[in-house]
Amino acid sequence: MLVKPLISRDHFDMPASVLWLSHCKDGPLPRASARAISTLMETELRPWDVRWNEDFLDVQRSLRHAGAQLLGVDAHDMSLVTCTSSGLEAVALGYPWKSGDEVIIPAGEFPSNRLPWLALRDKGVTCTEVVLWDGQTGDAPVAPEATVDPEQRLLDAITPRTRLIAVSWVRYQDGLRLDIERLGRACRERGVHLVVDGIQGAGTAVAALDGVSAFATGGHKGLLGLQGQGLLWTERAFRQQLIPLGTWLSAPDDFSQEGTQASRDALWAADGRRLEAGSPSIVSCAALASSIQLLLDSGGVAAIQSHIAGLQQALLAALANDPSWSSEAQRLHALMRNNRLGSILSFAVPPQRAAHLLRAAEAQGIHASMREGYLRIAFHGWHASGDVERCVAWLTS
């Protein structure tokens, strides 16, 4: 079946010779987002013409609203952060820990969702790393199968000391997608908060945040923004437990350029601004808001997710007929049937073969990536049937 692009390649500065399969590493910035940056940079050349509300506060508001619409949440609960790490740090540093408390994370997490929790050891907080399936770790790690149940592994690890579980929604190396809705509800029943690193799913998969306390993502992958700009969503009651960062833009009222600020008993805003770390990069905010709007105008995340799934099925069906790929194609297809995949198809490939494949890809203008023994192929809305055919030809040649 012919699959047409959901997002026209004309939105990007992407030559026909380039097959970019690595938005899981870095998404391409749309032309409209680059224009938004250029417009604001022109303003920065003439600060005497800057309009405080329109050119600063309104740009931030537009990003909060665009991010909220994409995630299906209230803009009141959105915070602007520099990246996934800073969003998770706002939670890790703001939570009212007591000595003896515990946080649980999966084994094999990206440092963004590992180091902030390990850094709590000086507060007397233990970070417990849980193996998600038999054979996940070790000298010869085993790739995840459709029968894995990572949520239950994490829930079984909860102790009376556990205050929080922090997980990657879609794992960066093996591509496994966790059921955060199931995990969140079960955590809430147990009085445990669930915090989610969402960067490998944001923009390409529908996030079900019922039961989740916080969801952090950078904007430079599936959201097609710049490095250094991200979003943090927090559930309202949970956010009130977090110690604010105390920055100048987190006051209850918008900062006035007239000088004197209103005196309030409440020092900090109740909304997502409460957790923001001072002045954001306004050009990065404008770029990400524009990129998210392109995703919304292209049908939104549900349409993008369905589009990607169709391309993945086509690729796996073609590879299932090739003896050198059939086993991995079947494994990944089984994971897909169990709703265990995001936009990343992670093929377990021996290092020597992977190196050969990546050299061949580079010679053909194809850009994929390798992480910890997995060859990653990530489709997005601009890909079409022809890209799948080109990918098959590369992998089977």
C-alpha positions in Angstrom: 0.0 0.0 0.0 1.3 3.4 -1.0 1.9 5.6 2.1 2.2 9.4 1.4 4.0 11.8 3.7 1.9 13.2 6.4 4.2 16.3 6.7 5.5 17.6 3.4 9.3 17.5 3.0 8.9 21.1 1.7 8.7 22.1 5.3 12.4 21.2 5.8 15.7 22.0 4.1 16.1 18.3 3.3 17.5 17.3 -0.1 15.9 14.3 -1.9 19.3 12.5 -1.5 19.0 12.6 2.3 17.1 9.9 4.2 17.0 11.0 7.8 16.1 8.2 10.1 17.5 9.7 13.2 15.1 12.1 14.8 15.6 9.9 17.9 19.0 11.6 17.9 18.2 15.0 16.5 15.1 16.1 14.6 15.3 18.5 11.6 14.2 22.1 12.3 11.3 23.1 10.0 11.8 26.2 7.8 9.0 28.0 9.6 10.8 27.6 12.9 14.0 29.0 11.4 12.0 32.0 10.2 10.6 32.5 13.7 14.1 32.6 15.0 15.2 35.0 12.4 12.3 37.4 13.2 13.2 37.5 16.9 16.9 37.9 16.2 16.0 41.0 14.1 14.2 42.3 17.2 17.3 41.6 19.4 19.3 43.9 17.1 17.0 46.8 18.2 16.2 46.4 21.9 14.5 49.8 21.9 11.8 48.3 19.7 11.2 45.2 21.9 7.6 44.9 23.2 7.7 43.2 26.6 4.4 41.4 26.3 4.4 40.5 22.6 8.0 39.7 22.1 8.8 38.0 25.5 5.8 37.0 27.6 3.5 36.1 24.7 6.2 33.9 23.1 6.5 31.9 26.3 2.7 31.6 26.5 2.4 30.4 23.0 4.9 27.5 23.7 3.1 26.5 26.9 -0.2 26.4 25.0 1.2 24.5 22.0 2.9 22.0 24.3 -0.3 21.5 26.3 -2.4 21.0 23.2 0.1 18.4 21.9 0.0 16.5 25.2 -3.7 17.0 25.7 -3.2 18.8 29.1 -3.9 22.2 30.6 -1.4 24.9 29.7 -1.6 26.0 33.4 0.4 22.9 34.2 3.3 23.4 31.7 6.7 24.7 32.6 9.4 25.8 30.2 12.7 24.0 30.8 16.0 23.9 28.9 15.9 20.1 28.3 14.7 16.8 29.7 17.5 16.8 32.3 16.5 20.2 33.7 12.9 19.1 34.0 13.8 16.0 35.9 16.2 18.0 38.0 13.4 20.4 39.0 11.5 17.4 40.4 14.5 15.7 41.9 15.8 18.8 43.7 12.3 20.1 44.6 10.8 17.0 46.1 10.7 17.1 49.9 13.0 14.1 50.5 13.7 12.6 53.9 16.7 10.5 54.7 15.9 6.8 54.1 13.6 7.6 51.1 13.9 5.6 47.9 13.5 6.3 44.2 13.3 3.5 41.7 14.5 3.6 38.1 14.9 0.9 35.4 18.3 -0.4 34.7 19.9 1.0 31.5 18.4 4.5 31.7 19.9 7.4 29.7 21.9 9.6 32.1 19.2 12.3 32.0 17.0 9.9 34.0 19.7 8.4 36.1 22.2 11.0 37.3 19.6 13.4 38.9 18.4 10.5 41.2 21.9 9.2 42.0 22.9 12.7 43.0 20.4 12.5 45.9 22.6 10.1 47.8 24.0 13.0 49.9 20.4 13.6 51.1 20.2 10.0 52.3 18.0 8.9 49.3 18.6 5.5 47.7 18.3 5.1 44.0 17.4 1.5 43.1 17.9 0.3 39.5 15.5 -2.5 38.5 16.3 -5.0 35.7 13.2 -5.0 33.4 13.5 -8.5 31.9 15.7 -11.5 32.3 19.0 -11.1 30.5 18.6 -7.3 30.1 22.0 -6.6 31.6 25.3 -8.4 31.6 28.1 -9.2 29.1 25.7 -10.6 26.5 22.5 -8.6 27.0 19.2 -10.1 25.6 16.9 -8.0 23.5 13.3 -7.5 24.8 10.6 -9.8 23.6 6.9 -9.2 23.4 6.4 -11.2 26.6 8.3 -8.8 28.8 6.4 -7.0 31.6 8.6 -4.1 32.8 5.7 -2.4 34.6 5.3 -5.4 36.9 9.0 -5.6 37.6 9.0 -2.0 38.7 5.8 -2.4 40.8 7.2 -5.5 42.5 10.3 -3.5 43.5 8.3 -0.9 45.5 9.0 -0.9 49.2 7.6 1.2 52.1 10.5 3.6 51.5 9.6 4.2 47.8 8.5 7.7 47.1 8.9 7.9 43.4 9.5 5.8 40.2 11.2 7.5 37.3 11.1 5.9 33.9 11.8 6.5 30.2 8.5 6.3 28.3 10.4 5.0 25.2 13.8 3.6 25.9 16.6 5.2 23.8 18.6 2.1 23.0 16.2 -0.9 22.6 13.1 1.2 21.7 10.9 -0.5 24.3 7.8 1.6 25.2 6.5 1.3 28.7 2.8 1.5 29.5 2.9 4.7 31.6 -0.9 4.8 32.0 -0.9 1.3 33.6 2.2 2.1 35.6 0.9 5.5 36.7 -2.4 4.2 38.0 -0.8 1.4 39.9 1.8 3.8 41.4 -1.0 6.1 42.5 -2.8 3.2 44.2 0.4 2.6 46.2 1.0 6.2 47.1 4.0 6.5 44.8 4.7 9.2 42.3 5.5 8.4 38.6 7.9 10.7 36.8 8.4 10.2 33.1 11.3 11.0 30.7 9.3 11.5 27.6 11.8 12.7 25.0 11.8 9.6 22.8 8.0 9.6 22.5 7.0 13.3 22.5 5.6 14.3 19.1 5.4 10.8 17.7 3.2 8.9 20.2 0.1 9.7 22.2 0.9 10.2 25.9 -1.7 8.9 28.4 -0.8 10.9 31.6 -3.5 9.6 33.9 -1.7 8.7 37.1 1.6 10.4 36.1 2.9 13.1 38.4 5.5 14.7 36.0 6.5 14.4 32.3 9.6 16.0 31.0 10.9 16.2 27.5 13.5 18.1 25.4 12.3 19.6 22.2 15.0 18.7 19.7 14.0 15.1 18.8 10.4 14.2 17.7 9.2 17.7 18.5 11.6 19.1 15.9 12.8 22.1 18.0 16.3 23.2 19.0 18.7 21.8 21.5 18.3 23.6 24.7 14.5 24.0 24.9 12.0 21.6 26.5 8.8 21.2 28.4 7.8 19.9 31.8 4.3 19.0 32.7 3.4 18.5 36.4 0.2 17.3 38.1 -1.1 20.2 40.2 -1.1 18.6 43.6 2.3 17.1 43.0 3.7 20.5 41.8 2.6 22.1 45.1 4.8 19.7 47.0 7.9 20.7 45.1 10.2 23.4 46.5 10.1 26.2 43.9 13.4 27.3 42.2 12.8 30.8 43.4 13.5 32.6 40.1 12.3 36.0 39.2 9.7 34.9 36.6 8.0 32.4 39.0 6.2 35.1 40.9 2.3 35.0 41.1 1.9 37.8 38.6 3.8 38.4 35.3 6.8 40.6 35.9 6.1 44.2 35.1 8.6 46.4 33.3 7.3 49.4 35.3 9.6 48.6 38.2 7.6 48.0 41.4 6.1 44.5 41.8 2.9 43.8 43.6 3.3 42.7 47.2 1.8 39.2 47.7 1.6 36.8 50.6 2.1 34.0 48.0 5.7 34.3 46.7 5.4 31.9 43.8 3.0 31.2 41.1 0.7 28.1 41.5 1.0 27.2 37.8 3.9 25.7 35.8 5.9 29.0 36.0 6.6 28.0 39.6 9.2 25.5 38.4 10.8 27.6 35.7 14.5 28.6 36.0 14.5 32.3 35.1 14.7 33.8 31.6 14.2 31.2 28.9 15.9 31.4 25.5 13.1 33.3 23.7 14.3 32.3 20.2 14.3 28.7 21.2 10.8 29.1 22.6 9.6 30.6 19.4 11.2 27.8 17.3 9.7 25.0 19.4 6.3 26.6 19.4 6.4 26.8 15.6 7.6 23.2 15.3 4.8 21.9 17.6 2.3 23.9 15.6 3.4 22.2 12.4 2.8 18.8 14.1 -0.7 19.9 15.2 -1.5 21.3 11.8 -0.5 17.9 10.3 -3.1 16.0 12.2 -1.6 15.9 15.6 0.2 13.2 17.5 -2.5 10.5 16.9 -2.2 10.9 13.2 1.6 10.9 13.3 1.7 7.8 15.5 -0.6 5.9 13.1 1.5 7.1 10.1 4.7 5.9 11.7 3.2 2.5 12.6 2.2 1.9 9.0 5.7 2.6 7.8 7.2 0.3 10.5 4.8 -2.5 9.5 5.8 -2.1 5.9 9.5 -2.3 6.7 9.2 -5.3 9.0 7.0 -7.1 6.5 9.7 -6.7 3.8 12.5 -7.7 6.1 10.6 -10.8 7.3 11.4 -12.4 4.0 15.1 -11.9 4.3 16.9 -14.7 6.2 19.4 -12.3 7.7 16.7 -10.1 9.1 13.7 -12.4 9.7 14.3 -13.1 13.3 14.6 -9.5 14.3 11.7 -8.5 12.1 9.5 -11.0 13.9 10.7 -9.9 17.3 9.9 -6.3 16.6 6.6 -7.1 14.9 5.5 -9.0 18.0 6.5 -6.0 20.2 4.5 -3.7 17.9 1.4 -5.9 18.2 1.7 -5.6 22.0 2.0 -1.8 21.8 5.6 -2.0 23.0 7.2 0.3 20.4 7.4 4.0 19.8 8.9 5.5 16.7 12.2 3.7 17.0 12.8 0.3 15.5 15.8 -1.0 17.3 17.4 -4.0 15.6 19.8 -6.0 17.8 22.9 -6.2 15.5 26.4 -7.5 16.1 29.0 -4.6 16.2 30.9 -5.6 13.1 27.7 -6.0 11.0 26.4 -2.7 12.4 29.6 -0.9 11.5 29.3 -2.2 7.9 25.7 -1.2 7.6 26.4 2.3 8.9 29.3 2.8 6.4 27.0 1.6 3.6 24.2 3.9 4.8 26.5 7.0 4.8 27.6 6.3 1.3 23.9 6.2 0.2 22.9 9.4 2.1 21.0 7.4 4.7 21.3 8.4 8.3 20.5 5.9 11.1 22.2 5.5 14.5 23.6 2.9 16.8 23.2 2.7 20.5 24.4 -0.1 22.8 24.2 -2.9 20.2 21.0 -1.7 18.6 20.7 -0.2 15.1 18.0 2.5 15.4 15.7 3.4 12.5 13.2 6.1 13.4 10.4 7.2 11.1 8.4 10.4 11.4 5.6 12.3 9.6 7.7 13.3 6.5 8.6 9.7 5.6 6.7 7.7 2.9 6.6 4.4 1.1 9.6 5.3 -1.0 11.7 5.8 2.1 10.8 2.4 3.3 11.8 0.9 0.0 15.1 2.7 0.1 15.7 1.5 3.7 14.9 -2.1 2.7 17.4 -1.9 -0.2 20.1 -0.6 2.1 19.6 -3.2 4.7 19.3 -6.2 2.4 21.9 -5.3 -0.2 
